[in-house]
Amino acid sequence: MENFESVVAELLEVDAVNPEDELAAFECWDSLTILSIIAVADTNYGVTLSALDVNDAKTIGGLKEMIKMRKK
């Protein structure tokens, strides 16, 4: 998960993200971005997330931890 932040930054259309950044605070945060995060979690990490899971994560760090905990 070493490049997780850079992948999420690309999805959120920003240069960089920090673990404490709130997902909903990003300008391009919408259902398409949530679906993209779900796809990245599945493709890159073998983790199945729902839209509710992503919203429950709240922050970049929370999302990363959620994926780490569910990783196979």
C-alpha positions in Angstrom: 0.0 0.0 0.0 3.0 2.2 -0.5 1.5 4.3 -3.3 -2.1 4.4 -1.9 -2.1 8.1 -1.2 -0.9 8.9 -4.7 -3.6 6.7 -6.3 -6.3 8.4 -4.1 -4.9 11.8 -4.9 -5.2 11.1 -8.6 -8.8 9.9 -8.1 -9.6 13.1 -6.2 -7.8 15.2 -8.8 -5.4 16.8 -6.4 -1.6 16.9 -6.2 -1.3 15.2 -2.8 -3.4 14.0 0.1 -2.8 13.6 3.9 -4.1 10.8 6.1 -6.2 13.3 8.1 -7.9 14.8 5.0 -11.7 14.3 5.0 -12.9 12.5 1.9 -16.1 14.6 1.6 -14.2 17.9 1.7 -12.7 17.3 -1.7 -14.3 19.3 -4.5 -14.7 16.3 -6.8 -16.1 14.0 -4.1 -19.1 12.3 -5.7 -20.6 8.9 -6.5 -18.2 8.4 -9.4 -15.2 9.0 -7.2 -16.6 6.5 -4.6 -17.1 3.9 -7.4 -13.5 4.5 -8.5 -12.2 4.0 -5.0 -14.2 0.8 -4.7 -12.7 -0.4 -8.0 -9.1 0.5 -6.9 -9.6 -1.4 -3.6 -10.8 -4.5 -5.5 -8.2 -4.4 -8.3 -5.2 -3.3 -6.4 -5.7 -4.8 -3.0 -8.4 -7.6 -3.5 -10.7 -5.9 -1.0 -14.4 -5.5 -1.6 -15.9 -2.3 -0.3 -19.4 -0.8 -0.5 -20.2 2.9 -1.0 -21.3 2.9 2.7 -17.9 1.5 3.7 -16.1 4.3 1.8 -18.3 7.0 3.4 -17.9 5.4 6.8 -14.1 5.7 6.5 -14.4 9.5 6.6 -10.7 10.3 6.0 -7.9 9.1 3.7 -6.2 7.4 6.7 -9.5 5.8 7.7 -9.9 4.4 4.2 -6.4 3.1 4.1 -6.8 1.4 7.5 -10.1 -0.2 6.4 -8.5 -1.6 3.3 -5.5 -2.9 5.3 -7.9 -4.6 7.8 -9.8 -6.4 5.0 -6.9 -7.2 2.8 -6.6 -10.9 2.0 
